[in-house]
Amino acid sequence: MRKLTKNGIEKARKLQEALQVIREARMELEAKNDINASLSDQLYHWHQVRTHYDAIKAIANEAEQLSRRMSYEQLPLAFREAHNTSTVKLAGIGRFTLSQRTTAKVTDWDAAGRFLKKHKRDDALRVMMPASTMNSTVQELLKEGAEPRPGTDGIEANTYSYTSFTKE
């Protein structure tokens, strides 16, 4: 089992301190909010709030991009290289599972209708079929060996791997 190093513990402590500073700054901004202030003062304060929010959001977006890249690219490859393992449980953290998801987008409704009718799924086709229904319908067809041909059947289908996490 992997243990946290002294350096890792110190980084975690510094991160918690930084988060506390951010929380305190947000609480201070909230406390200074004055509904009775002049319009220009309220606008100035709102600008401070937005600046604070935008800075935090930018960092959160960077972390989200890293998380997505790891979940959709790096970790599925690592799972496959680990002798086709699909679930790993880390004590004290939780269970990590490699899953697959199919997405499908109709590019030509007439061709998609012909494709689904050919495979006896035309009952699922509606002019405004919800994406989740189209995704699951195409996923079923793919499992049965019926793969829509791009440019011909009016459906672009992609199946990709991703990593999910369940907290203990």
PyMOL CGO cylinders between C-alpha atoms (Angstrom):
from pymol import cmd
from pymol.cgo import CYLINDER

trace = [
    CYLINDER, 0.00, 0.00, 0.00, 1.27, 3.45, -0.92, 0.3, 1, 1, 1, 1, 1, 1,
    CYLINDER, 1.27, 3.45, -0.92, 1.90, 5.72, 2.07, 0.3, 1, 1, 1, 1, 1, 1,
    CYLINDER, 1.90, 5.72, 2.07, 1.92, 9.50, 2.23, 0.3, 1, 1, 1, 1, 1, 1,
    CYLINDER, 1.92, 9.50, 2.23, 5.45, 10.86, 2.47, 0.3, 1, 1, 1, 1, 1, 1,
    CYLINDER, 5.45, 10.86, 2.47, 6.51, 13.71, 4.74, 0.3, 1, 1, 1, 1, 1, 1,
    CYLINDER, 6.51, 13.71, 4.74, 6.64, 15.93, 1.65, 0.3, 1, 1, 1, 1, 1, 1,
    CYLINDER, 6.64, 15.93, 1.65, 3.14, 14.80, 0.65, 0.3, 1, 1, 1, 1, 1, 1,
    CYLINDER, 3.14, 14.80, 0.65, 1.81, 15.51, 4.13, 0.3, 1, 1, 1, 1, 1, 1,
    CYLINDER, 1.81, 15.51, 4.13, 3.39, 18.98, 4.04, 0.3, 1, 1, 1, 1, 1, 1,
    CYLINDER, 3.39, 18.98, 4.04, 1.88, 19.72, 0.61, 0.3, 1, 1, 1, 1, 1, 1,
    CYLINDER, 1.88, 19.72, 0.61, -1.55, 18.57, 1.83, 0.3, 1, 1, 1, 1, 1, 1,
    CYLINDER, -1.55, 18.57, 1.83, -1.23, 20.83, 4.88, 0.3, 1, 1, 1, 1, 1, 1,
    CYLINDER, -1.23, 20.83, 4.88, -0.26, 23.82, 2.70, 0.3, 1, 1, 1, 1, 1, 1,
    CYLINDER, -0.26, 23.82, 2.70, -3.18, 23.14, 0.37, 0.3, 1, 1, 1, 1, 1, 1,
    CYLINDER, -3.18, 23.14, 0.37, -5.61, 23.09, 3.31, 0.3, 1, 1, 1, 1, 1, 1,
    CYLINDER, -5.61, 23.09, 3.31, -4.13, 26.37, 4.57, 0.3, 1, 1, 1, 1, 1, 1,
    CYLINDER, -4.13, 26.37, 4.57, -4.51, 27.95, 1.13, 0.3, 1, 1, 1, 1, 1, 1,
    CYLINDER, -4.51, 27.95, 1.13, -8.11, 26.77, 0.91, 0.3, 1, 1, 1, 1, 1, 1,
    CYLINDER, -8.11, 26.77, 0.91, -8.79, 28.29, 4.31, 0.3, 1, 1, 1, 1, 1, 1,
    CYLINDER, -8.79, 28.29, 4.31, -7.34, 31.64, 3.13, 0.3, 1, 1, 1, 1, 1, 1,
    CYLINDER, -7.34, 31.64, 3.13, -9.65, 31.50, 0.10, 0.3, 1, 1, 1, 1, 1, 1,
    CYLINDER, -9.65, 31.50, 0.10, -12.67, 30.71, 2.31, 0.3, 1, 1, 1, 1, 1, 1,
    CYLINDER, -12.67, 30.71, 2.31, -11.81, 33.57, 4.65, 0.3, 1, 1, 1, 1, 1, 1,
    CYLINDER, -11.81, 33.57, 4.65, -11.45, 35.98, 1.71, 0.3, 1, 1, 1, 1, 1, 1,
    CYLINDER, -11.45, 35.98, 1.71, -14.85, 34.88, 0.41, 0.3, 1, 1, 1, 1, 1, 1,
    CYLINDER, -14.85, 34.88, 0.41, -16.44, 35.33, 3.84, 0.3, 1, 1, 1, 1, 1, 1,
    CYLINDER, -16.44, 35.33, 3.84, -14.85, 38.78, 4.11, 0.3, 1, 1, 1, 1, 1, 1,
    CYLINDER, -14.85, 38.78, 4.11, -16.28, 39.75, 0.71, 0.3, 1, 1, 1, 1, 1, 1,
    CYLINDER, -16.28, 39.75, 0.71, -19.67, 38.49, 1.82, 0.3, 1, 1, 1, 1, 1, 1,
    CYLINDER, -19.67, 38.49, 1.82, -19.49, 40.40, 5.10, 0.3, 1, 1, 1, 1, 1, 1,
    CYLINDER, -19.49, 40.40, 5.10, -18.56, 43.63, 3.29, 0.3, 1, 1, 1, 1, 1, 1,
    CYLINDER, -18.56, 43.63, 3.29, -21.49, 43.35, 0.89, 0.3, 1, 1, 1, 1, 1, 1,
    CYLINDER, -21.49, 43.35, 0.89, -23.73, 46.35, 1.55, 0.3, 1, 1, 1, 1, 1, 1,
    CYLINDER, -23.73, 46.35, 1.55, -27.12, 46.38, -0.15, 0.3, 1, 1, 1, 1, 1, 1,
    CYLINDER, -27.12, 46.38, -0.15, -27.54, 50.05, 0.88, 0.3, 1, 1, 1, 1, 1, 1,
    CYLINDER, -27.54, 50.05, 0.88, -24.23, 51.23, -0.60, 0.3, 1, 1, 1, 1, 1, 1,
    CYLINDER, -24.23, 51.23, -0.60, -24.22, 53.47, -3.66, 0.3, 1, 1, 1, 1, 1, 1,
    CYLINDER, -24.22, 53.47, -3.66, -24.51, 51.81, -7.04, 0.3, 1, 1, 1, 1, 1, 1,
    CYLINDER, -24.51, 51.81, -7.04, -20.86, 52.53, -7.87, 0.3, 1, 1, 1, 1, 1, 1,
    CYLINDER, -20.86, 52.53, -7.87, -19.73, 51.05, -4.53, 0.3, 1, 1, 1, 1, 1, 1,
    CYLINDER, -19.73, 51.05, -4.53, -21.88, 47.95, -5.11, 0.3, 1, 1, 1, 1, 1, 1,
    CYLINDER, -21.88, 47.95, -5.11, -20.48, 47.59, -8.62, 0.3, 1, 1, 1, 1, 1, 1,
    CYLINDER, -20.48, 47.59, -8.62, -16.93, 47.96, -7.32, 0.3, 1, 1, 1, 1, 1, 1,
    CYLINDER, -16.93, 47.96, -7.32, -17.62, 45.31, -4.66, 0.3, 1, 1, 1, 1, 1, 1,
    CYLINDER, -17.62, 45.31, -4.66, -19.24, 43.00, -7.20, 0.3, 1, 1, 1, 1, 1, 1,
    CYLINDER, -19.24, 43.00, -7.20, -16.13, 43.43, -9.38, 0.3, 1, 1, 1, 1, 1, 1,
    CYLINDER, -16.13, 43.43, -9.38, -14.01, 42.29, -6.41, 0.3, 1, 1, 1, 1, 1, 1,
    CYLINDER, -14.01, 42.29, -6.41, -16.28, 39.28, -5.91, 0.3, 1, 1, 1, 1, 1, 1,
    CYLINDER, -16.28, 39.28, -5.91, -16.11, 38.38, -9.62, 0.3, 1, 1, 1, 1, 1, 1,
    CYLINDER, -16.11, 38.38, -9.62, -12.32, 38.77, -9.67, 0.3, 1, 1, 1, 1, 1, 1,
    CYLINDER, -12.32, 38.77, -9.67, -12.05, 36.44, -6.68, 0.3, 1, 1, 1, 1, 1, 1,
    CYLINDER, -12.05, 36.44, -6.68, -14.48, 33.98, -8.29, 0.3, 1, 1, 1, 1, 1, 1,
    CYLINDER, -14.48, 33.98, -8.29, -12.74, 34.08, -11.70, 0.3, 1, 1, 1, 1, 1, 1,
    CYLINDER, -12.74, 34.08, -11.70, -9.34, 33.35, -10.12, 0.3, 1, 1, 1, 1, 1, 1,
    CYLINDER, -9.34, 33.35, -10.12, -10.71, 30.36, -8.20, 0.3, 1, 1, 1, 1, 1, 1,
    CYLINDER, -10.71, 30.36, -8.20, -12.65, 29.14, -11.23, 0.3, 1, 1, 1, 1, 1, 1,
    CYLINDER, -12.65, 29.14, -11.23, -9.53, 29.31, -13.43, 0.3, 1, 1, 1, 1, 1, 1,
    CYLINDER, -9.53, 29.31, -13.43, -7.63, 27.08, -11.00, 0.3, 1, 1, 1, 1, 1, 1,
    CYLINDER, -7.63, 27.08, -11.00, -10.62, 24.73, -10.70, 0.3, 1, 1, 1, 1, 1, 1,
    CYLINDER, -10.62, 24.73, -10.70, -10.84, 24.52, -14.51, 0.3, 1, 1, 1, 1, 1, 1,
    CYLINDER, -10.84, 24.52, -14.51, -7.15, 23.63, -14.73, 0.3, 1, 1, 1, 1, 1, 1,
    CYLINDER, -7.15, 23.63, -14.73, -7.68, 20.87, -12.16, 0.3, 1, 1, 1, 1, 1, 1,
    CYLINDER, -7.68, 20.87, -12.16, -10.78, 19.66, -14.06, 0.3, 1, 1, 1, 1, 1, 1,
    CYLINDER, -10.78, 19.66, -14.06, -8.79, 19.47, -17.32, 0.3, 1, 1, 1, 1, 1, 1,
    CYLINDER, -8.79, 19.47, -17.32, -6.10, 17.41, -15.59, 0.3, 1, 1, 1, 1, 1, 1,
    CYLINDER, -6.10, 17.41, -15.59, -8.76, 15.18, -14.00, 0.3, 1, 1, 1, 1, 1, 1,
    CYLINDER, -8.76, 15.18, -14.00, -10.52, 14.60, -17.35, 0.3, 1, 1, 1, 1, 1, 1,
    CYLINDER, -10.52, 14.60, -17.35, -7.25, 13.87, -19.15, 0.3, 1, 1, 1, 1, 1, 1,
    CYLINDER, -7.25, 13.87, -19.15, -6.34, 11.33, -16.47, 0.3, 1, 1, 1, 1, 1, 1,
    CYLINDER, -6.34, 11.33, -16.47, -9.85, 9.79, -16.37, 0.3, 1, 1, 1, 1, 1, 1,
    CYLINDER, -9.85, 9.79, -16.37, -10.33, 9.50, -20.15, 0.3, 1, 1, 1, 1, 1, 1,
    CYLINDER, -10.33, 9.50, -20.15, -6.78, 8.93, -21.41, 0.3, 1, 1, 1, 1, 1, 1,
    CYLINDER, -6.78, 8.93, -21.41, -4.11, 8.08, -18.84, 0.3, 1, 1, 1, 1, 1, 1,
    CYLINDER, -4.11, 8.08, -18.84, -5.99, 5.85, -16.38, 0.3, 1, 1, 1, 1, 1, 1,
    CYLINDER, -5.99, 5.85, -16.38, -7.87, 3.68, -18.94, 0.3, 1, 1, 1, 1, 1, 1,
    CYLINDER, -7.87, 3.68, -18.94, -4.48, 2.90, -20.51, 0.3, 1, 1, 1, 1, 1, 1,
    CYLINDER, -4.48, 2.90, -20.51, -2.99, 2.13, -17.09, 0.3, 1, 1, 1, 1, 1, 1,
    CYLINDER, -2.99, 2.13, -17.09, -5.96, -0.15, -16.30, 0.3, 1, 1, 1, 1, 1, 1,
    CYLINDER, -5.96, -0.15, -16.30, -5.45, -2.04, -19.57, 0.3, 1, 1, 1, 1, 1, 1,
    CYLINDER, -5.45, -2.04, -19.57, -1.73, -2.37, -18.99, 0.3, 1, 1, 1, 1, 1, 1,
    CYLINDER, -1.73, -2.37, -18.99, -2.45, -3.82, -15.54, 0.3, 1, 1, 1, 1, 1, 1,
    CYLINDER, -2.45, -3.82, -15.54, -3.54, -7.13, -17.11, 0.3, 1, 1, 1, 1, 1, 1,
    CYLINDER, -3.54, -7.13, -17.11, -7.04, -5.97, -18.08, 0.3, 1, 1, 1, 1, 1, 1,
    CYLINDER, -7.04, -5.97, -18.08, -7.96, -4.98, -14.53, 0.3, 1, 1, 1, 1, 1, 1,
    CYLINDER, -7.96, -4.98, -14.53, -11.25, -3.07, -14.39, 0.3, 1, 1, 1, 1, 1, 1,
    CYLINDER, -11.25, -3.07, -14.39, -11.62, -2.34, -10.65, 0.3, 1, 1, 1, 1, 1, 1,
    CYLINDER, -11.62, -2.34, -10.65, -9.08, -1.35, -8.03, 0.3, 1, 1, 1, 1, 1, 1,
    CYLINDER, -9.08, -1.35, -8.03, -9.89, -0.66, -4.39, 0.3, 1, 1, 1, 1, 1, 1,
    CYLINDER, -9.89, -0.66, -4.39, -7.52, 1.52, -2.40, 0.3, 1, 1, 1, 1, 1, 1,
    CYLINDER, -7.52, 1.52, -2.40, -7.88, 1.13, 1.37, 0.3, 1, 1, 1, 1, 1, 1,
    CYLINDER, -7.88, 1.13, 1.37, -9.10, 4.29, 3.02, 0.3, 1, 1, 1, 1, 1, 1,
    CYLINDER, -9.10, 4.29, 3.02, -9.88, 5.96, -0.31, 0.3, 1, 1, 1, 1, 1, 1,
    CYLINDER, -9.88, 5.96, -0.31, -12.43, 3.98, -2.32, 0.3, 1, 1, 1, 1, 1, 1,
    CYLINDER, -12.43, 3.98, -2.32, -13.04, 1.94, -5.47, 0.3, 1, 1, 1, 1, 1, 1,
    CYLINDER, -13.04, 1.94, -5.47, -11.84, 2.97, -8.93, 0.3, 1, 1, 1, 1, 1, 1,
    CYLINDER, -11.84, 2.97, -8.93, -13.60, 1.36, -11.89, 0.3, 1, 1, 1, 1, 1, 1,
    CYLINDER, -13.60, 1.36, -11.89, -12.84, 1.37, -15.61, 0.3, 1, 1, 1, 1, 1, 1,
    CYLINDER, -12.84, 1.37, -15.61, -16.11, 1.69, -17.50, 0.3, 1, 1, 1, 1, 1, 1,
    CYLINDER, -16.11, 1.69, -17.50, -17.23, 2.39, -21.05, 0.3, 1, 1, 1, 1, 1, 1,
    CYLINDER, -17.23, 2.39, -21.05, -19.77, 4.84, -22.37, 0.3, 1, 1, 1, 1, 1, 1,
    CYLINDER, -19.77, 4.84, -22.37, -21.21, 5.13, -25.87, 0.3, 1, 1, 1, 1, 1, 1,
    CYLINDER, -21.21, 5.13, -25.87, -22.32, 8.44, -27.33, 0.3, 1, 1, 1, 1, 1, 1,
    CYLINDER, -22.32, 8.44, -27.33, -24.23, 8.76, -30.58, 0.3, 1, 1, 1, 1, 1, 1,
    CYLINDER, -24.23, 8.76, -30.58, -25.18, 11.85, -32.55, 0.3, 1, 1, 1, 1, 1, 1,
    CYLINDER, -25.18, 11.85, -32.55, -27.66, 11.79, -35.43, 0.3, 1, 1, 1, 1, 1, 1,
    CYLINDER, -27.66, 11.79, -35.43, -26.20, 13.60, -38.41, 0.3, 1, 1, 1, 1, 1, 1,
    CYLINDER, -26.20, 13.60, -38.41, -28.89, 12.57, -40.92, 0.3, 1, 1, 1, 1, 1, 1,
    CYLINDER, -28.89, 12.57, -40.92, -32.33, 11.73, -39.52, 0.3, 1, 1, 1, 1, 1, 1,
    CYLINDER, -32.33, 11.73, -39.52, -33.55, 9.92, -42.65, 0.3, 1, 1, 1, 1, 1, 1,
    CYLINDER, -33.55, 9.92, -42.65, -30.47, 7.71, -42.86, 0.3, 1, 1, 1, 1, 1, 1,
    CYLINDER, -30.47, 7.71, -42.86, -30.59, 7.10, -39.10, 0.3, 1, 1, 1, 1, 1, 1,
    CYLINDER, -30.59, 7.10, -39.10, -34.24, 6.09, -39.43, 0.3, 1, 1, 1, 1, 1, 1,
    CYLINDER, -34.24, 6.09, -39.43, -33.35, 3.58, -42.16, 0.3, 1, 1, 1, 1, 1, 1,
    CYLINDER, -33.35, 3.58, -42.16, -30.48, 2.19, -40.07, 0.3, 1, 1, 1, 1, 1, 1,
    CYLINDER, -30.48, 2.19, -40.07, -32.61, 1.80, -36.95, 0.3, 1, 1, 1, 1, 1, 1,
    CYLINDER, -32.61, 1.80, -36.95, -35.53, 0.32, -38.93, 0.3, 1, 1, 1, 1, 1, 1,
    CYLINDER, -35.53, 0.32, -38.93, -33.17, -2.18, -40.57, 0.3, 1, 1, 1, 1, 1, 1,
    CYLINDER, -33.17, -2.18, -40.57, -32.12, -3.29, -37.08, 0.3, 1, 1, 1, 1, 1, 1,
    CYLINDER, -32.12, -3.29, -37.08, -35.67, -3.26, -35.68, 0.3, 1, 1, 1, 1, 1, 1,
    CYLINDER, -35.67, -3.26, -35.68, -35.08, -0.24, -33.41, 0.3, 1, 1, 1, 1, 1, 1,
    CYLINDER, -35.08, -0.24, -33.41, -37.04, 2.39, -35.32, 0.3, 1, 1, 1, 1, 1, 1,
    CYLINDER, -37.04, 2.39, -35.32, -39.52, 2.53, -32.44, 0.3, 1, 1, 1, 1, 1, 1,
    CYLINDER, -39.52, 2.53, -32.44, -36.78, 4.33, -30.49, 0.3, 1, 1, 1, 1, 1, 1,
    CYLINDER, -36.78, 4.33, -30.49, -36.37, 7.02, -33.15, 0.3, 1, 1, 1, 1, 1, 1,
    CYLINDER, -36.37, 7.02, -33.15, -38.13, 10.29, -32.58, 0.3, 1, 1, 1, 1, 1, 1,
    CYLINDER, -38.13, 10.29, -32.58, -37.44, 13.57, -34.27, 0.3, 1, 1, 1, 1, 1, 1,
    CYLINDER, -37.44, 13.57, -34.27, -36.16, 14.83, -30.92, 0.3, 1, 1, 1, 1, 1, 1,
    CYLINDER, -36.16, 14.83, -30.92, -34.78, 11.62, -29.42, 0.3, 1, 1, 1, 1, 1, 1,
    CYLINDER, -34.78, 11.62, -29.42, -33.05, 12.41, -26.11, 0.3, 1, 1, 1, 1, 1, 1,
    CYLINDER, -33.05, 12.41, -26.11, -29.29, 11.94, -26.38, 0.3, 1, 1, 1, 1, 1, 1,
    CYLINDER, -29.29, 11.94, -26.38, -29.29, 9.40, -23.54, 0.3, 1, 1, 1, 1, 1, 1,
    CYLINDER, -29.29, 9.40, -23.54, -31.87, 7.26, -25.40, 0.3, 1, 1, 1, 1, 1, 1,
    CYLINDER, -31.87, 7.26, -25.40, -29.90, 7.45, -28.66, 0.3, 1, 1, 1, 1, 1, 1,
    CYLINDER, -29.90, 7.45, -28.66, -26.70, 6.60, -26.79, 0.3, 1, 1, 1, 1, 1, 1,
    CYLINDER, -26.70, 6.60, -26.79, -28.19, 3.50, -25.15, 0.3, 1, 1, 1, 1, 1, 1,
    CYLINDER, -28.19, 3.50, -25.15, -29.94, 2.40, -28.38, 0.3, 1, 1, 1, 1, 1, 1,
    CYLINDER, -29.94, 2.40, -28.38, -26.72, 2.61, -30.38, 0.3, 1, 1, 1, 1, 1, 1,
    CYLINDER, -26.72, 2.61, -30.38, -24.82, 0.92, -27.55, 0.3, 1, 1, 1, 1, 1, 1,
    CYLINDER, -24.82, 0.92, -27.55, -27.25, -2.03, -27.73, 0.3, 1, 1, 1, 1, 1, 1,
    CYLINDER, -27.25, -2.03, -27.73, -26.85, -2.20, -31.51, 0.3, 1, 1, 1, 1, 1, 1,
    CYLINDER, -26.85, -2.20, -31.51, -23.05, -2.14, -31.22, 0.3, 1, 1, 1, 1, 1, 1,
    CYLINDER, -23.05, -2.14, -31.22, -23.20, -5.06, -28.77, 0.3, 1, 1, 1, 1, 1, 1,
    CYLINDER, -23.20, -5.06, -28.77, -25.28, -6.94, -31.35, 0.3, 1, 1, 1, 1, 1, 1,
    CYLINDER, -25.28, -6.94, -31.35, -22.67, -6.22, -34.02, 0.3, 1, 1, 1, 1, 1, 1,
    CYLINDER, -22.67, -6.22, -34.02, -24.64, -3.54, -35.89, 0.3, 1, 1, 1, 1, 1, 1,
    CYLINDER, -24.64, -3.54, -35.89, -22.31, -0.59, -36.27, 0.3, 1, 1, 1, 1, 1, 1,
    CYLINDER, -22.31, -0.59, -36.27, -23.61, 2.58, -37.94, 0.3, 1, 1, 1, 1, 1, 1,
    CYLINDER, -23.61, 2.58, -37.94, -21.47, 3.64, -40.90, 0.3, 1, 1, 1, 1, 1, 1,
    CYLINDER, -21.47, 3.64, -40.90, -20.41, 7.29, -40.69, 0.3, 1, 1, 1, 1, 1, 1,
    CYLINDER, -20.41, 7.29, -40.69, -21.76, 9.31, -43.59, 0.3, 1, 1, 1, 1, 1, 1,
    CYLINDER, -21.76, 9.31, -43.59, -24.17, 6.54, -44.61, 0.3, 1, 1, 1, 1, 1, 1,
    CYLINDER, -24.17, 6.54, -44.61, -26.39, 5.71, -41.65, 0.3, 1, 1, 1, 1, 1, 1,
    CYLINDER, -26.39, 5.71, -41.65, -26.66, 9.25, -40.31, 0.3, 1, 1, 1, 1, 1, 1,
    CYLINDER, -26.66, 9.25, -40.31, -25.23, 8.42, -36.90, 0.3, 1, 1, 1, 1, 1, 1,
    CYLINDER, -25.23, 8.42, -36.90, -21.76, 9.08, -35.55, 0.3, 1, 1, 1, 1, 1, 1,
    CYLINDER, -21.76, 9.08, -35.55, -21.03, 6.72, -32.66, 0.3, 1, 1, 1, 1, 1, 1,
    CYLINDER, -21.03, 6.72, -32.66, -18.06, 6.75, -30.31, 0.3, 1, 1, 1, 1, 1, 1,
    CYLINDER, -18.06, 6.75, -30.31, -17.32, 4.42, -27.44, 0.3, 1, 1, 1, 1, 1, 1,
    CYLINDER, -17.32, 4.42, -27.44, -14.70, 5.56, -24.98, 0.3, 1, 1, 1, 1, 1, 1,
    CYLINDER, -14.70, 5.56, -24.98, -13.35, 4.48, -21.64, 0.3, 1, 1, 1, 1, 1, 1,
    CYLINDER, -13.35, 4.48, -21.64, -13.40, 6.60, -18.52, 0.3, 1, 1, 1, 1, 1, 1,
    CYLINDER, -13.40, 6.60, -18.52, -12.58, 6.20, -14.86, 0.3, 1, 1, 1, 1, 1, 1,
    CYLINDER, -12.58, 6.20, -14.86, -15.11, 6.70, -12.08, 0.3, 1, 1, 1, 1, 1, 1,
    CYLINDER, -15.11, 6.70, -12.08, -14.58, 6.91, -8.34, 0.3, 1, 1, 1, 1, 1, 1,
    CYLINDER, -14.58, 6.91, -8.34, -16.80, 5.84, -5.44, 0.3, 1, 1, 1, 1, 1, 1,
    CYLINDER, -16.80, 5.84, -5.44, -15.85, 7.23, -2.05, 0.3, 1, 1, 1, 1, 1, 1,
    CYLINDER, -15.85, 7.23, -2.05, -15.84, 4.85, 0.91, 0.3, 1, 1, 1, 1, 1, 1,
]
cmd.load_cgo(trace, "trace")
